[in-house]
Structure formats: structure tokens, C-alpha cells
Amino acid sequence: MDEFRLITLDPGHFHAGLIQKEMYAGVSPRVAVYAPLGSDLTEHLNRIARFNLRPENPTCWELDIHAAPDFLERMLAERPGNIVVLSGRNRAKIGHIRAALDAGLHVLADKPWVIRSADLPALQDALAVSQAKGLVAYDIMTERYEITSILQRELVNDSGTFGAILPGSEHEPAVYMESVHHILKLVAGVPNLRPAWFFDIHEQGEALADVGTHLVDLVQWTLYPDAAIDWRADTRVLQASRWPTTISAAQFRQVTGEAGDGLDYYCNTRVSYSLRGIQVKLDVLWRWEAPAGTGDTHLAVYRGSKSRIEVRQGREENYRPELYVVPGEGGVKQALAEKIRALAQQYPGVAIEDRGAEVLVTIPDRYRVGHEAHFAQVTNRFFEHLKHSRLFPAWENPNMLAKYFVSTKGVEMSQP
């Protein structure tokens, strides 16, 4: 008999479908779906159907579909599984998470869990319930599985290569990250449609509260591996600003398939904050469409006493993330070579290319599995936590609170 059975609740974002891009050992192929009848549900069902019908390595999911306005109440009454999966519809998400935990169900939920600072106590209470009941409530942090992020973390924590993190300042932060996404994305020349509610910042959340959670998470995860962050004592949001990307009525129709007015979409946030006294600055940006031949970009810079460790994803990198070390003193290159030799035991083929003023860490393509594959990696880790709940990291829950404090407080401070 399968140990785990999934319940998908109100799948408003395609990430819910990506959880089922693969099959998992010990997980029932039969999944219950509870949602209101509408385009979000039909898009989800179509995605799962495509996974089942693909010629290579098809999945074999079976779906029990419950489409009704009282989807949450029916799920809680029937409870046909032991794991609830949530993605999208962010305003009500923490309430759904709490309801699932109160019913004794584990939770695997996509970010963000909360988009308003007023909901932080609800998050805190939900995590307390999960702990008291011995349940696992897990945030889908896919960027921890990106190979450049993994190796950057290793190098930042290697004293010979990096030294110690500098305290930084507002004008020269110790950590700077920039994430650029694009609203309109074409697949085979056809717009990848977004639901109209995506442009409601009270439903989707602003940039920092949504995709920005990945950046806040990476900063904590990189600087303080396996250490618990106290959001009250260790974090301080210093300043934040926001600005819109203007979308015309024609563009709104193009990206949603629905008629609507043009709008100023507040999807850009800059925040400065301190983490245990270290200055951090994040820019989380949404632009309308990437120029031809380009795509989303990610920049992550950590400034240490001996070097800078940087992930870049610009034109020079062909819009593929690459990892660089910029030495600030002698001896760094030798220490880096030693560290990379050690890392090659775990990641065979990882090497370095000395470019004079900087060193490129060369990464074999087999480790670049792509964003969608990271969802299966996160899900497999979640199942490991379910099987061995005593080994669930003690830092995960406090660090989730710290992450969402920064993301929601930053949005609050940026607003007039």
C-alpha cells in the first residue's frame, strides 16, 4: 500500500502541476483535486494530462476531481489523502494551510505563504500547529537546488577562498541580489497566458512578497547554513521602495486572453535590510517582455574579506547562470583550487578557468537540470522529511518566519 497520497487544493499556479511532473516511490498515483470550477482548474488538468501523454517517461497519474465552490470544506470533510499541495491564490493561502494542518494533514506549499505583514502571526501559529501535531509543513524553495546557488554557498563558507562576510553599507551592501522576470513569455510564438488575478497585487502579492522570497531565503541559507535565524533579533528592514511596470489594455488582453483596462502593475521592489548586522540589498523586478534572444536574469554578489563570489546571468553568460570568484588578495586562487578539488568529489567535473582578474567555476551541463526539475527535487526532500520526521531541520521554521518578515515588511515599508 502506498504510504502517501496527494490532495491538490485550488491549483491557481502551474507550480502545482510541476509537483506531478514525475512519479514518486511510495506515493499513490491517485490524486484528489479540490477547486472551484474555472480556468485555473482546467489548466492544471491539462498540464497533468500532458505529463501522462508525453512520449518519453510518461507519468501515470489518476485524478479524482471535485469542482465546487465549497472545495475547502469538502476536502476537510472527506480527507482522501495525507498531504495537501497548494500553489497560487496567495491571499487565502495561509488560511488553507492552517485548515489542512488542523485536520492533521501534511502541507507542501509553493511560495509565498503570506503576502502581508499582518499575516505573520497566522504563519507563526500554523508552524506551531505543525510542530505540536508532528506534521511537516514545507515551503517549496526551488532555488536551493540550483547548482550555481549550491556552489556559491560552498565557496562563501570557505574561509580560504572568501574570508569572512563584510558588514557592508547601504551604498555598498555585503550582499546584493537582482532578479529580473518578464510578464509576457512566448512558447512556440504563442503567449503563455496568466490569469487576470495575477495582476491583483492583493491576491498575487507584490514582487518582493512573491518571487522575492527566494532571494531572502538564499541570503539566509548561504550566509548561515543550518543555523536558526531569530526574526525579531537578527533582522531589521531599513528601507524599501516600489514602482510599477505600465501595462496597456492591449497588453493585458495579450497576456491574459481577457479584455481589461490598462494598469500600473506594482511589481518592482527594492529593499535594504540587515541580517545579523550584515547589509543586504535586493532588487526584485518584472519587465514586460525580454528582448529577443534574452530571458530572465539572476545576479547574486557576496562580498568577503578575501574575494567576491558572484552568480551572473547576463549577455556574456548567454543568459545562463555562471559562478565567478573575484580575488581581492593573493592566495585566493590556490585556496579556490583546493576547495574545487574537494567539491569535485561530490560533483565530478566541476573545475575552474582562470581568467586573470577573475576565475570562472566551470559546471558540467548534467548538473543544470532546469527550474522545472527542481520541483521534483524539493518534493523528494519533503518525502524524506515525512519518512524521517525527527531529522527535520530545526532551523527551517524559524528561518521561514525570518524570510516572510523581511518580504512582507519590505512591501509594507515601500507603500505610501
C-alpha positions in Angstrom: 0.0 0.0 0.0 1.3 3.5 -0.9 2.5 5.5 2.1 1.5 8.9 0.8 -1.5 10.2 -1.1 -1.7 13.8 -2.5 -4.5 16.3 -2.3 -4.2 19.2 -4.7 -6.1 22.2 -3.3 -7.2 25.1 -5.6 -4.2 24.9 -8.1 -4.0 28.6 -9.2 -0.4 28.4 -10.4 1.3 26.0 -12.7 3.8 25.1 -10.0 1.1 22.8 -8.5 1.3 20.8 -11.7 5.1 20.6 -11.7 4.9 18.7 -8.4 3.4 15.9 -10.6 5.9 16.1 -13.5 7.4 12.9 -12.1 6.1 9.8 -10.2 7.4 9.1 -6.7 8.1 5.8 -4.9 5.6 5.2 -2.2 3.2 7.8 -3.4 -0.2 6.8 -4.8 -0.8 7.6 -8.4 -4.4 8.6 -7.5 -4.6 12.3 -6.6 -7.7 14.1 -5.3 -8.1 17.7 -6.7 -10.4 20.2 -4.9 -11.0 23.5 -6.6 -13.7 25.9 -7.9 -14.6 25.2 -11.5 -12.8 27.6 -13.7 -9.8 28.2 -15.9 -7.2 27.6 -13.1 -8.5 24.1 -12.7 -8.8 23.3 -16.4 -5.2 24.5 -17.0 -4.0 22.3 -14.1 -5.8 19.2 -15.5 -4.4 19.8 -19.0 -0.9 20.0 -17.6 -1.2 16.7 -15.8 -2.7 15.1 -18.9 0.3 16.3 -20.9 2.6 14.7 -18.4 0.7 11.4 -18.8 0.7 11.6 -22.6 4.3 12.6 -23.3 6.2 10.0 -25.3 9.3 9.9 -23.0 8.9 8.8 -19.4 5.2 9.5 -19.2 3.6 9.7 -15.8 0.5 7.7 -14.8 -1.5 9.9 -12.5 -5.2 9.3 -11.9 -7.3 12.2 -10.7 -10.4 12.4 -8.6 -11.8 15.9 -9.4 -14.1 17.8 -7.0 -15.1 21.1 -8.6 -17.4 23.2 -6.4 -17.4 26.5 -4.6 -17.2 24.7 -1.2 -14.0 22.9 -2.3 -12.1 23.5 1.0 -15.0 22.3 3.2 -15.4 19.2 1.1 -11.7 18.4 1.2 -11.6 18.8 5.0 -14.7 16.5 5.4 -13.5 13.8 3.0 -9.7 13.9 3.5 -8.9 11.4 0.8 -5.1 11.7 1.3 -2.5 12.8 3.9 -0.6 15.6 2.0 -2.1 18.9 0.8 -0.4 20.6 -2.1 -1.0 24.3 -2.7 0.1 26.9 -5.3 -1.3 30.2 -6.3 -4.1 32.4 -4.9 -1.7 33.7 -2.3 -4.1 35.9 -0.2 -6.0 33.0 1.2 -3.2 30.5 1.2 -2.2 30.7 4.9 -5.8 30.1 5.9 -5.9 27.0 3.7 -2.5 25.8 5.2 -3.8 26.3 8.7 -7.0 24.4 7.9 -5.1 21.5 6.5 -2.8 21.3 9.5 -5.7 21.5 11.9 -7.1 18.5 10.1 -3.9 16.5 10.6 -2.6 16.8 7.0 0.9 17.5 6.0 1.4 20.5 3.7 3.7 21.1 0.7 3.0 24.7 -0.4 4.5 26.9 -3.0 5.7 30.4 -2.1 4.5 32.8 -0.9 2.7 31.6 2.2 1.9 35.1 3.3 2.0 38.4 1.3 1.0 40.9 4.1 3.0 41.6 7.3 -0.4 41.4 9.2 -0.5 37.7 8.4 2.9 36.9 10.0 1.2 35.8 13.3 -1.0 33.4 11.3 2.1 31.9 9.8 3.7 31.6 13.2 0.6 29.9 14.6 0.5 27.5 11.6 4.1 26.4 12.2 3.4 25.9 15.9 0.4 23.7 15.0 2.6 21.6 12.6 5.2 21.1 15.3 2.7 20.2 18.0 1.0 17.7 15.8 4.2 16.2 14.4 3.3 17.3 10.8 5.6 18.6 8.1 4.7 22.0 6.6 7.2 22.6 3.8 7.9 25.7 1.7 8.9 25.0 -1.9 12.2 26.7 -2.1 13.4 25.5 -5.5 16.4 27.9 -5.8 18.3 26.0 -3.1 18.6 23.2 -5.8 20.2 25.4 -8.5 23.8 24.2 -8.9 25.2 27.7 -9.0 23.5 28.6 -5.7 24.8 25.3 -4.2 28.4 26.0 -5.2 28.2 29.7 -4.3 27.1 28.7 -0.8 30.1 26.3 -0.5 32.5 29.0 -1.6 31.1 31.7 0.6 31.6 29.4 3.6 35.2 28.5 2.7 37.4 30.9 4.7 40.4 30.4 2.4 38.5 31.5 -0.7 36.1 34.0 0.7 37.4 35.1 4.1 34.6 36.5 6.2 31.5 38.3 5.0 32.0 42.1 5.2 29.5 44.1 7.2 28.7 46.3 4.1 26.8 49.6 4.0 23.7 51.0 2.3 25.7 52.2 -0.7 27.9 49.1 -0.9 26.0 46.2 0.6 27.7 43.0 1.6 25.1 41.0 -0.3 23.4 42.3 -3.4 20.9 40.3 -5.4 18.8 41.2 -8.5 16.1 39.1 -10.0 14.5 40.1 -13.3 11.4 38.3 -14.6 9.2 39.0 -17.6 5.5 39.2 -17.7 5.0 38.1 -21.3 6.6 34.9 -22.3 6.1 33.2 -25.6 6.1 29.4 -26.1 6.3 28.5 -29.8 5.3 32.1 -30.6 2.1 31.9 -28.5 1.8 33.9 -25.2 1.9 31.8 -22.1 -1.3 33.1 -20.6 -1.5 34.4 -17.0 -4.8 34.5 -15.0 -6.2 38.0 -14.7 -5.9 37.8 -10.9 -2.1 37.6 -11.3 -2.2 41.4 -11.7 -4.1 42.0 -8.5 -1.3 42.7 -6.0 -3.7 42.0 -3.1 -4.1 38.4 -4.5 -0.7 37.7 -6.0 1.4 39.9 -3.9 4.0 42.5 -5.0 7.4 41.4 -6.3 9.3 41.1 -3.0 6.4 39.3 -1.3 6.2 36.8 -4.2 9.4 35.8 -6.1 11.5 37.9 -3.7 11.0 35.2 -1.1 13.5 33.1 -3.0 16.2 35.8 -2.7 15.6 36.4 1.0 15.8 32.6 1.5 19.0 32.3 -0.4 20.7 35.0 1.6 19.9 33.2 4.9 20.7 29.8 3.5 24.0 30.9 2.1 25.4 33.0 4.9 24.2 30.9 7.9 24.0 27.2 6.8 21.9 25.1 9.2 21.6 28.0 11.7 18.3 29.3 13.0 17.5 33.0 12.4 15.5 34.9 15.1 13.4 37.3 13.0 12.9 39.6 16.0 16.6 39.9 17.0 18.5 39.2 13.7 16.6 41.0 11.0 15.9 44.7 10.5 14.3 46.1 7.4 15.9 49.5 6.8 14.2 51.0 3.7 12.2 49.9 0.7 10.7 51.4 -2.5 8.4 50.2 -5.2 7.5 51.3 -8.7 5.1 50.0 -11.4 5.5 48.4 -14.8 2.8 50.0 -17.0 0.7 47.6 -19.0 -1.7 48.8 -21.7 -5.2 47.3 -22.3 -3.9 45.6 -25.4 -1.0 44.0 -23.5 -3.4 42.9 -20.7 -5.5 41.1 -23.3 -2.4 39.6 -24.9 -1.1 38.1 -21.7 -4.5 37.0 -20.1 -6.7 36.3 -23.1 -9.3 38.6 -21.4 -10.5 42.1 -22.0 -9.4 44.6 -19.4 -8.1 48.1 -18.7 -4.5 49.1 -18.7 -2.9 49.4 -15.3 0.2 50.4 -13.4 1.3 47.0 -12.1 3.3 47.4 -8.9 5.7 44.5 -9.5 9.1 46.1 -8.7 10.6 46.3 -5.2 13.9 47.4 -3.8 14.6 46.6 -0.2 17.6 47.1 2.1 17.8 45.2 5.4 20.3 43.9 7.8 20.8 40.2 8.8 22.8 39.8 12.0 24.4 43.2 11.2 25.2 42.3 7.6 23.8 44.8 5.0 21.7 43.2 2.2 20.1 44.9 -0.8 17.6 43.2 -3.1 16.1 44.3 -6.4 13.1 42.3 -7.5 11.9 43.3 -10.9 9.3 42.5 -13.5 9.6 43.9 -17.0 7.1 43.4 -19.8 9.0 41.2 -22.3 12.6 40.1 -22.7 14.4 41.3 -25.8 14.8 38.6 -28.5 17.5 36.1 -27.5 17.5 37.0 -23.8 15.5 35.9 -20.8 15.0 36.1 -17.1 18.2 37.0 -15.2 19.7 36.5 -11.7 22.6 38.3 -10.1 24.0 37.4 -6.7 27.1 39.1 -5.2 28.6 38.3 -1.8 31.5 40.5 -0.7 34.0 38.8 1.6 37.3 40.0 3.2 39.3 38.0 0.6 37.1 37.9 -2.5 33.7 38.4 -4.1 31.6 35.4 -5.1 29.2 36.2 -7.9 26.5 34.4 -9.8 25.8 36.3 -13.1 23.3 35.5 -15.8 23.7 38.3 -18.4 24.7 38.6 -22.0 28.3 37.4 -21.5 26.9 34.2 -19.9 24.4 33.7 -22.8 21.7 34.2 -20.1 22.8 31.0 -18.3 23.8 31.4 -14.7 27.6 31.2 -14.1 29.7 31.3 -11.0 32.7 33.6 -10.6 35.3 34.3 -7.9 36.9 37.8 -8.0 40.0 37.6 -5.7 40.8 40.6 -3.6 44.2 39.3 -2.3 46.9 36.8 -3.0 46.4 33.2 -2.1 42.7 33.1 -3.0 43.2 31.2 -6.3 45.2 28.5 -4.6 42.6 28.1 -1.8 39.8 28.1 -4.5 41.6 25.3 -6.4 41.8 23.2 -3.3 38.1 23.8 -2.5 37.1 22.9 -6.0 39.1 19.7 -5.9 37.2 18.8 -2.7 33.8 19.7 -4.3 34.6 17.6 -7.3 34.4 14.5 -5.1 30.7 15.3 -4.8 30.2 17.0 -8.1 32.6 15.3 -10.6 33.6 17.5 -13.5 33.4 20.8 -11.6 36.6 22.8 -12.3 37.9 26.3 -12.6 39.0 28.5 -15.5 41.5 31.3 -14.6 40.6 34.5 -16.5 43.2 36.7 -14.8 41.2 39.2 -12.8 38.5 36.6 -12.0 38.0 32.9 -12.0 35.1 31.1 -13.6 33.8 27.9 -12.0 33.0 25.6 -14.8 30.0 23.4 -14.3 29.0 20.3 -16.4 25.7 20.5 -18.1 24.4 17.4 -16.3 24.1 19.5 -13.1 22.0 22.1 -14.9 18.7 20.3 -14.7 16.5 23.4 -15.0 13.8 25.1 -13.0 11.1 22.6 -13.5 13.2 19.7 -12.4 13.9 21.4 -9.1 10.2 20.8 -8.1 10.8 17.1 -8.1 14.0 17.6 -6.1 12.1 19.7 -3.4 9.3 17.1 -3.4 11.7 14.2 -2.8 13.3 16.1 0.1 9.8 16.7 1.5 9.1 12.9 1.4 12.4 12.3 3.1 11.3 14.6 5.9 8.0 12.8 6.2 9.7 9.4 6.5 12.3 10.7 9.0 10.4 13.5 10.8 12.9 13.5 13.7 15.6 14.7 11.2 13.5 17.7 10.0 15.9 20.6 10.3 15.3 22.7 13.5 16.2 25.9 11.5 13.6 25.6 8.8 10.6 27.0 10.7 12.3 30.0 12.4 14.0 30.8 9.1 10.7 30.7 7.3 9.4 33.3 9.8 12.5 35.5 9.2 12.1 35.2 5.5 8.5 36.2 5.4 9.1 39.0 7.9 11.6 40.6 5.5 9.5 40.1 2.4 6.2 41.4 3.9 7.7 44.2 6.0 9.7 45.4 2.9 6.5 45.6 0.9 4.7 47.4 3.7 7.6 50.0 4.0 7.6 50.5 0.2 4.0 51.6 0.1 2.9 55.2 0.6 
